[in-house]
């Protein structure tokens, strides 16, 4: 395995674990997601990204308006 490929895989794994932490997963689940991110990084990130969008939509947090969800305070 090339050092660049290993660094990119590690970056996917770290970002996956961070997003799992933001979603409120337990530490054990974060470790499992870290190893899943090492193996299948882009797929794990895509699934976590979708979950983050749904979480932001449910809590009306900023960021969900960029993806087609209308802002409820805008009357236009």
N, C-alpha and C positions, 0 to 999 in steps of 0.2 A: 504494500500500500504506500503510495506516494505521500510525502509529508504534507503537501498542500491538500490532498484529498482527506487526510486525517484531520487537518485543522478545520476544514469545512464541515466534516461530520461532527467534530466536537462543538463547533459553533451552532449547528442545528440542535444538538443535544442540550446545550446550555439554554438556548432560546426556548426550546420545548419545555424544559423544567421551569423556567421563569414564567411562562404563560400558564403552566399548570398551577404554579403558586398563586398567580393572580386570579385564577378560577376557583381557588379555595380547596384544592385537592390536598390530601394528607401527604406527609413527607414520604411515606412508603410508596404511594402512588406517583409522587414526583420522581422518585428514583427509577421506578419502572418506566415512566415516560421518558426519562433521560436516556435509558438504554434503548428504548424504542426509537428515540430521536437519532441515536448513533447509527442504527441499522437502516431506518426508513425516514430520514429527516424531513424531506419536503411533504410527505404524506401526513406525518404526525403534526407538523406545523399547520397544514391546511385544515385538519380536523379541529385542532385547538383554536384556530382563527375563527372558524364558523361558530364554535361554542362561545368565544369571546363576543362576537357580534350579537348572538342571541341574548347573552347576559346583559350587554349594554342596551339592547332593545327593551328587555323586560324592566330594567331599572331606569329607563329614560336617560341614560348617561350620554354625554357628548360622544360623537363618533358614529353613532348608528344613523344619523341623518345623512351621512355621505353616501349611503348605500341603498337609497330608494325608500327609506322610511320617512314619511312626512313629519315635519315638526308640528307638534300639537299647539304651540303658542302662535304660530304664523297663520293669520286668517286670509292670506292671499290665495 
